[in-house]
């Protein structure tokens, strides 16, 4: 065995994505490949245009493998990386033990990094390489793991975001959709966005951000999306970090309201749909 000390430290999607600690200061990661997207290309841009700390990628390659180990399955593209193991721990493991000064330092560092990312723009809402945007977490589209675009303007983005509810047989919903379009915020220019910036992807060492990891889903999203995604739903103690970060971000209250109404109209909860309709009558 090439790395006898290797151990599995992370697995999800029924083993389709796994990370191994190789025992030599490196990690090996494999996951399903996103068409045309190489994380090392994203890292190269971030390193050249920002001060954001990120791990070094030593090797990156794609293989074509049988999707069915029993044979007969369709071929799948698997993305492989050997990368630096960052010294430190994920933020969610240490936040509660940090003192107020350390907490303030980390929040200031992150908001500064987000501002740097926002300076990297694109005329289209698209993946990093200019192709369809991959919305793994359902941030824009109605369902998770949906792709669409690229989108050159707000109207094309609107059409994709409302594809389902625009065909509702309800006249009330149809009228609500028309009213909603009137308050859709401008999302251009699109800005480079991590798209999965939770506390597990922020590594902390000695009271500072040591690295931000997992950039595979980064792309050029609407300028308001990171704010809307990060905005907490309450002042609960476990959301202290989120609340502090949002306070340091450029605010997009119109976009927050727009997405809240859109998500309510998309759902099956009658009370939420009625709430959305009332909001649009205000």
N, C-alpha and C positions, 0 to 999 in steps of 0.2 A: 504494500500500500504506500502510495507516494507521501501521504501525510498521516502517519499513524496516530498522531495526537489530535486529529481533527474531531470536532464534536458539533453536533447539531445544536444551534442556539435559537433558531426561529423557523417556524413553518406555518403556512396558511394555504387556503384554497386547496385543501385536501392534498397537500404536498407539492402543488404545482410551483410554489415559491418557497425556497428554503435558503437559509444562511448557515454556513459552517465557520466556526472559528478554527483556523488551520494551526493554531498554536505557535505561530512564528511572527505574530504582529500583523497578520493578514487575515482577511475574511474572504470566503468564496460564496458567491450568491448566484442562484439561477432562478429564472422566472419566465413566464411566457413573453415572447418578444413583441414589442409594439412596432408596427411596420415603419422601417426607416429611422427609428429613434435610437440613438446611441447615447448613453448617459455621459460618456466621456466628452462628447461634443457640447453637451449642456454645461458640464464642468468647465470646459475650456473658456466658454463665453463668460461664465460667472467669475472665473479667476482673472480674466482680462479686464472686466468692466466693474467689478465690485471688490469690497474687502471681506466678503462673506467667507468664513472658514468652511471648507468642505474636504472630505477625505480624498486622498490620491487614488486614482484608478490605475492599476498597473497593467492589467490585461482585460480585454473585453472582446467577446466573440459570440457568434450565433451559430447554432447547429440545427439541422433538420432531423427530427426524430419521429419514430412511430408513436402516434398518440395512443395506441392500444397495445399494451405490452403482450397481449395474447396474439398479436398479429392481425392484420386486416384493417386497422384503424387508419384514419387520415393522418398525414404527416403534420407535425406541429413544429414551429420555430421556437427554439429555446435560447434565451439570452443568458450569457454567462459573464461573470465579472470576478476578478481577483482585485481586492481593494484594501486600502489601509484600515486597520482597526483603530478607531479613535479612542483615546484614553478619556475615560469619564463615564457618566451615567445619564440615561434619559432624564429629561427635566421632571417628568411626573414622579420619579422615584425620590427626588431630592427637594422639590419645591417646598414641601411642608417643613423641612428642617432648616431652610435658609433664613437668615436674618433680613430685616427690612432693607438694609443697604445692598446686600447681594441681590435681593429681589428687584430692587430698582435698577441696579446695574444690568441685569439680564434683560429686563423689559426695554431699557434704553438701547441696548445692543440690538435686540431683535427689531425694534421699530426703525432703527437706523438702517439695518440690512433690508428691511422691506422697502424703505424709501429708495435705496440704491437699486433694487430690483425694478422698481417702477420707472426708473429712468431708461430701462431697456424696453423699447416699444416696437410695435409692428402695425402696419396699416390694416392687417387682417386679424381676426380672431381665429387662431389656428393652433395646431401642434407646434412644437419647437421648430420642426423642419418644414413648416408651411403647409402641412397636410391637414386632414380632418382633425378637429379637436377631440381628444379622448376624455370623456367626462365620466371617470371611473366612479365617482361618489355622488352622482346626480346633483351636481351643483347648479347646472344650467338646465338640463333636460329633465323630463319627467321621470325617467328611469335611470338607475345606475348602469355603468358600463355601456353607455351610449356614445356614439361618435357622430359628428356632423360638421359641415363646413368644408373648407374654410369660409368664413363670413366676412365680406368686404364692407358691410354696412349694418346699421341697426335693424333695417327692415328684414334683411335675410336672417339675422339672428332671431328676430321676433317670430318669423314664420316657423323656424325650427323649434323654438321654445314653447310655442302654443299649438303645435301640430295636432295634438289630441283634442284639447278643449275647443278649438275653433270649429270642430265638426260635431259639437254637442247638439242634440235635437232640441234642447231647451232654449227658448227665445230669451229667457232671462239671462242665461249664461252667455248667449251670443251678444246681448247688449253689454254685459259686464266686460266681455273681451274687448269690445270697441272702446269702452271707457278706460280699460286698463292700458290699451295701446297709447292713449293720450298722456299717460304719466310714465311711460317707459323711459328710463334715464339713458343718456348717451354713454356708450361703452368704449368710445374711441378717443385716442389711439389705444389699442390693446396693449397690455403691459405683461411682462414676463412674471409668471405666478407659479409658485411651488405647487399649489393645488392639493397638498396633503400635509399641511404644516401643523401637525398636532404635537403635543409635548413629547411623544415617543420619538419624534424625528429631530429633536433639539437636544444635543449632547452637551452636558455641563461638566466642567472640570475646574476645581479650585475657584468656584464662584463666578465663572465666566462661561460664555458659550464657546465650547471647544470646536463644534462643527454643527452644521445643518445637513442632514443626510436624506437619502431616498428622493432624488430629483427625477425619477423616471417618468412621473406624470406631469412635469413642468411644461407649460405652454403659454401662449399669448391669449389671456383671458380678458373679459371686459374690465375696464379700469376700476370698477366698483366691486368686483366679485370677492376679492380677499377680505374687504371690510365686512361685507354681508355674511360671508362664511364664518368669519371669526367672531362676529357679534354674539355675545352670550345671551341666553334667554332669561337669565335671572341674576340676582346678586348673591347666589349661594356661595358658601365658602370655597367649595371645590372649583368655582369658576373665577377665583380671585385673579389668577394669571391672565385669563382671557379678558377680563374687564380692564385690567391695567394696560394690556396691549392695545385694545380698542381705543382707549383714551389718547394714545399717542399716534394713532393712524389718521390719515385724511378721512373725514367723515362723509358718508354718502347716505344720509337719512332717506332721501327719495328712493334710492335703490333698495334699501332695506324694506321700506313699505311696499314697493313694487313686488319684490320677491315674496314677501309674506302673503300678499293678496293672491299672487299667481299660484303659489303652492297650495293655498286654501282651495282655490277653484279647481285645481288638479285632483284633489282628494275626494273621498267618498263620504266624509263626515259632513252631514247636512248642516249642523250648527256652524261649522267652519266656513262652508260655502255661503251661508246666509250672512255671516260676519263679513266676508269678503265683499259681498254685494252692498252691504251697508256702508262699508268703507268707501266704495266707489261712488256712492251717492252724496258723500260729504262735500 
